[in-house]
Amino acid sequence: MPLVFLLFLLLRPDALLSQERPPTPVIVAEVLEQPLVEDLTFVGRIQPMRSSRVAAETEGRVIRRFKEAGQAVRGGDPLFELANDPLQASLGEAQADVALRQFNYDRSRQLRATDAASEQDLRNDAYELARAQAKLAGLQAQVADLFVRAPFSGHIIQTFTEVGQWVGRGGEIAQVISIDTIRVYVDVPERYVSQLTLGDRADIVVDALGGDPIAGLVAVISAEGYASSHTFPVVVGALNPDGRMRSNMSARVRFQIAQAPSSLLVHKDALVSGPQGPVVYLARDGQAVSRPVKTGLAHKGYVAVTGELALGDLVVVRGNERLADGQAVRIIRRQP
């Protein structure tokens, strides 16, 4: 072997090897630019949309229970029946009084037709009849209220009385909730709450039900927060027609908050760990060109970065594990 050639091998081995090494096949993806959406997840608790402590509108003694705690009810279904003997007696008296006032009014009207009674007599009897009818209607309503009914369709959570007990007017009878629509209460840190808007989409995840996301909407953003934790109550509502989500279940609520300025995004697989931090390789003019970057938020397989990159640059996402700056590359596919 000629001495000159041996000296060339000893002094320039890398150059010779680089000439013999074929270009590395790589897969690339474009650098994107768009507003970044940040995923925020907070733990909350499910509450029914409607919850009512049903009270008695008329006092009386409990004589019958129609439903037990835990049972489903429809709006208007009776829950308890009360008895009030003095009220029933007053109702009978009022009915008799109306009958008498009606007779007097009818007679005065007939006499007035023949001028046998004055107009004032007729008006007096009409007034007495109207007053008796109003009293009767009030007593009939009180008697009807002896049946304490469910205010809406739902479930009885608990009852507060038993057969034989006396219940005063306004006394609590039972608690009824409706879970066909639910609300999830979460506490959102103050740095994020101003970025939420009523009606924003939010995903509800209940791990006890398998973890599939359930679509919800932001229904309430409290104007007052908690000074100790610097958080604000936010309520997310959702339909629950099958009743799978139950009151007091734990749930995770995921919000997506768009960041105002646009960001450069690279596919997560474009990032390579370097001695000085993350690096991406650009495929430019058949060569790999390294660019150090600083990473930001991640979203749906992409990562926000800052560095010497531009929209439309091609970054290597496959085959970049052992690339070196200036190494020859061959693009075999562009990843969408």
C-alpha positions in Angstrom: 0.0 0.0 0.0 1.5 3.4 -0.9 2.8 5.4 2.0 0.7 8.5 1.0 -2.5 6.5 1.1 -1.6 5.1 4.6 -1.0 8.6 5.9 -4.4 9.7 4.5 -6.2 6.9 6.4 -4.4 7.8 9.6 -5.0 11.5 9.3 -8.6 11.5 7.8 -10.4 8.3 8.9 -13.7 10.2 9.6 -13.8 11.7 6.2 -13.3 8.4 4.5 -15.9 6.7 6.7 -18.5 9.4 6.1 -18.0 8.9 2.4 -18.7 5.2 2.7 -21.7 5.5 5.1 -25.0 5.8 3.3 -27.5 8.5 4.3 -29.5 7.5 7.3 -33.2 6.9 6.5 -35.5 9.1 8.6 -39.2 10.0 9.0 -39.9 13.6 9.4 -42.9 15.8 10.5 -43.5 19.5 10.0 -43.1 22.1 12.7 -46.6 23.5 13.4 -47.8 26.8 14.8 -51.1 27.2 16.6 -52.6 28.3 19.9 -51.9 25.6 22.5 -54.6 24.1 24.5 -53.7 23.2 28.1 -55.4 20.3 29.8 -56.3 21.0 33.4 -57.8 18.3 35.7 -59.4 18.9 39.1 -61.1 16.5 41.5 -64.6 17.3 42.5 -67.8 15.7 43.9 -71.1 15.0 42.2 -74.2 16.6 43.5 -77.8 16.3 42.3 -79.2 19.2 40.3 -82.3 19.3 42.5 -82.5 18.4 46.2 -85.5 19.2 48.4 -86.4 18.7 52.0 -90.2 18.2 51.7 -92.2 19.9 54.4 -95.8 19.5 55.5 -98.0 22.4 54.5 -100.8 21.4 56.9 -100.2 20.1 60.4 -101.5 16.6 61.3 -100.8 13.1 62.6 -99.0 10.7 60.3 -101.4 7.8 59.5 -99.8 6.3 56.4 -96.4 6.0 54.7 -96.4 5.4 50.9 -92.7 5.2 50.1 -89.5 4.1 51.9 -86.1 5.7 51.8 -84.2 4.7 48.7 -87.2 4.2 46.5 -87.9 6.1 43.3 -90.8 8.5 43.1 -92.5 10.5 40.4 -93.5 14.1 40.8 -96.8 14.3 42.6 -96.6 10.8 44.2 -97.9 10.8 47.8 -95.2 10.2 50.4 -97.2 10.4 53.6 -100.8 10.9 54.6 -101.7 13.0 57.6 -104.9 13.2 59.6 -106.4 16.3 61.3 -109.9 15.8 62.7 -110.5 19.5 63.7 -109.6 20.5 60.1 -112.0 17.9 58.7 -114.7 19.2 61.0 -114.1 22.8 59.8 -114.3 21.6 56.2 -117.8 20.1 56.8 -118.9 23.4 58.5 -117.6 25.4 55.6 -119.4 23.2 53.1 -122.7 23.7 55.0 -122.1 27.5 55.2 -121.6 27.7 51.5 -124.8 25.7 50.9 -126.8 28.2 53.1 -125.2 31.3 51.5 -126.0 29.9 48.0 -129.6 29.4 49.0 -129.9 33.0 50.4 -128.3 34.4 47.3 -130.5 32.5 44.9 -133.6 33.6 46.8 -132.5 37.3 46.9 -131.9 37.2 43.1 -135.4 35.9 42.5 -137.0 38.5 44.8 -134.9 41.2 43.2 -136.4 40.2 39.8 -139.8 41.0 41.1 -138.7 44.1 43.1 -139.4 42.2 46.3 -135.8 42.7 47.5 -133.5 45.6 47.3 -130.3 45.7 45.3 -128.3 46.1 48.5 -129.8 42.9 49.9 -128.7 41.1 46.7 -125.2 42.5 47.0 -125.0 41.5 50.7 -126.0 37.9 50.0 -123.5 37.8 47.0 -120.7 39.0 49.3 -121.5 36.5 52.0 -121.6 33.7 49.4 -118.2 34.7 48.0 -116.7 34.9 51.5 -118.0 31.4 52.4 -116.7 30.0 49.1 -113.2 31.5 49.7 -113.1 30.0 53.2 -114.2 26.6 51.8 -111.5 26.7 49.1 -108.8 27.4 51.7 -110.0 24.5 53.9 -110.1 22.2 50.9 -106.6 23.1 50.0 -105.4 22.4 53.6 -107.2 19.0 53.6 -105.6 18.2 50.2 -102.2 19.0 51.7 -102.7 16.3 54.3 -101.2 14.1 51.5 -97.6 15.1 51.4 -96.4 14.6 47.8 -93.0 14.4 46.0 -92.2 17.8 44.4 -90.5 16.2 41.4 -89.4 12.8 40.1 -86.4 11.3 41.8 -85.4 9.2 44.8 -86.2 9.4 48.5 -82.9 9.8 50.4 -84.3 9.8 53.9 -87.4 10.4 55.9 -87.8 12.4 59.1 -91.1 11.1 60.6 -92.9 7.9 61.4 -96.5 6.8 61.5 -98.2 8.1 64.6 -96.1 11.2 65.0 -97.6 14.7 64.9 -96.1 17.0 62.2 -96.4 20.7 62.5 -96.9 23.0 59.5 -93.5 23.4 57.9 -92.2 20.3 59.6 -89.7 18.3 57.4 -91.1 15.0 56.1 -88.5 13.6 53.7 -85.5 14.5 51.4 -85.9 13.9 47.7 -83.2 14.3 45.1 -83.2 14.2 41.3 -80.1 12.9 39.5 -81.3 13.0 35.9 -79.1 16.0 35.7 -76.0 16.4 37.9 -73.5 19.0 38.9 -69.9 18.5 39.7 -68.3 21.0 42.2 -64.6 21.6 41.8 -62.2 24.2 43.2 -60.1 25.9 40.4 -56.9 27.8 41.2 -57.3 31.6 40.8 -54.6 31.7 38.0 -57.0 29.7 35.8 -60.5 30.7 36.8 -60.4 33.9 34.7 -59.8 31.7 31.6 -63.0 29.8 32.0 -66.3 31.0 30.5 -69.9 29.9 31.2 -70.9 27.3 28.7 -67.3 26.0 28.1 -67.0 22.3 27.4 -65.6 20.1 30.2 -65.1 16.4 30.4 -66.2 14.5 33.5 -64.4 11.3 34.4 -65.8 9.0 37.1 -63.3 6.2 37.8 -66.0 4.1 39.5 -67.9 3.9 36.2 -64.9 2.9 34.1 -63.4 6.2 33.4 -65.0 7.1 30.0 -65.4 10.9 29.7 -68.9 12.3 30.0 -69.6 15.7 28.3 -70.4 18.6 30.6 -70.7 22.3 30.5 -69.5 25.0 32.9 -72.7 26.2 34.6 -71.4 28.4 37.5 -68.2 30.3 38.1 -68.3 31.7 41.6 -67.5 35.4 42.1 -66.0 34.7 45.5 -63.2 32.3 46.2 -61.5 30.8 49.3 -58.8 33.1 50.7 -57.0 30.2 52.4 -56.5 28.1 49.2 -56.7 30.8 46.5 -59.3 28.7 44.6 -62.8 29.5 43.2 -65.8 27.1 43.2 -66.7 26.1 39.6 -69.8 24.0 38.8 -70.0 21.7 35.8 -73.4 20.3 34.8 -74.1 17.2 32.8 -77.1 15.0 31.7 -77.4 11.7 33.6 -80.4 10.0 32.0 -79.4 6.5 33.1 -78.7 7.6 36.6 -75.2 6.0 36.7 -73.6 9.0 38.3 -74.8 9.2 41.8 -74.8 11.9 44.5 -71.4 12.3 46.3 -69.4 10.2 43.8 -65.9 11.4 43.3 -65.2 12.7 39.8 -62.4 14.3 37.8 -63.2 17.3 35.7 -60.9 18.1 32.7 -60.9 21.6 31.2 -59.2 22.6 28.0 -57.9 26.2 28.2 -56.5 27.8 25.0 -53.3 29.8 25.5 -53.5 33.2 23.8 -50.3 33.4 21.8 -49.5 30.8 19.1 -46.7 28.4 19.8 -44.3 26.4 17.7 -45.2 22.7 18.1 -43.0 19.6 17.3 -44.0 16.0 17.5 -43.0 14.6 20.9 -40.8 12.0 19.1 -38.7 14.7 17.6 -37.2 15.5 21.0 -33.8 14.0 21.8 -31.9 14.4 25.1 -28.6 16.1 24.6 -25.8 17.0 27.0 -27.1 20.6 27.3 -30.8 19.7 27.2 -33.5 18.8 24.6 -32.4 18.8 20.9 -34.3 18.4 17.7 -32.8 17.5 14.3 -33.9 19.3 11.2 -33.7 17.5 7.8 -32.2 20.2 5.7 -30.5 19.8 2.3 -29.9 16.1 2.9 -28.2 16.7 6.3 -29.2 16.6 9.9 -29.0 20.0 11.6 -29.3 20.0 15.4 -31.2 22.7 17.2 -31.3 23.0 20.9 -34.8 23.9 22.2 -36.7 24.7 25.4 -39.9 22.8 25.9 -43.2 24.0 27.1 -46.7 22.6 27.4 -47.6 19.2 25.8 -50.9 18.6 24.1 -52.2 15.6 22.0 -48.7 14.2 21.1 -47.1 17.6 20.4 -44.9 19.8 22.6 -44.5 23.5 22.5 -40.8 24.6 21.9 -38.8 27.7 21.5 -35.5 27.8 19.6 -34.1 28.4 16.1 -37.1 26.8 14.4 -39.6 28.1 11.9 -43.1 27.0 10.8 -42.8 24.3 8.1 -39.3 23.1 9.1 -39.0 19.3 8.9 -37.9 17.7 12.1 -36.8 14.1 12.3 -39.2 11.9 14.4 -37.8 8.4 13.5 -34.2 7.6 13.1 -33.0 10.5 15.2 -31.7 8.4 18.2 -28.1 8.3 16.9 -27.9 11.3 14.6 -25.1 13.7 14.6 -25.0 17.2 13.4 -24.1 17.3 9.7 -24.8 13.6 9.2 -26.3 12.7 5.8 -30.1 11.7 6.0 -32.6 10.5 3.5 -36.3 11.2 4.0 -38.4 8.1 3.4 -41.7 9.5 4.7 -43.4 12.6 6.0 -45.6 12.0 9.0 -48.9 13.9 8.9 
